[in-house]
């Protein structure tokens, strides 16, 4: 498979004002970031896509183990990912920012990502 190249913010990257396709390791990284950045029910064409932040992770009285499991499932079910090597998930209640950092093994070698949600 292949996908359009994205920049760090997830927008289309347009080197030399041209759309560029990517695959392999870069595509897997982009897919992982997209899965973490999209909230479930956010995209009207597929309300099942994305991470269940409102449903299972963020908010009062959420089970931290269930939250970690939901994020790990989003990561490990990504095409091209073969295993989860390292994982950390923290929620700063004062700033209301969640941080997910992980390292996975993939068909294209190890991939490390850290995202603030």
Buried (B, 14 or more C-beta within 10 A) or exposed (E): EEBEBBEEEEEEBEEEEEEEEBEBBBBBBBBBBBBBBBBBBBEEEEEEBBBBBBBBBBEEEBEEEEBBEBBBEBBBEBEBBEEEEEBEBEBEEEEEEBEBBBBBEBEBEEBEBEBEB
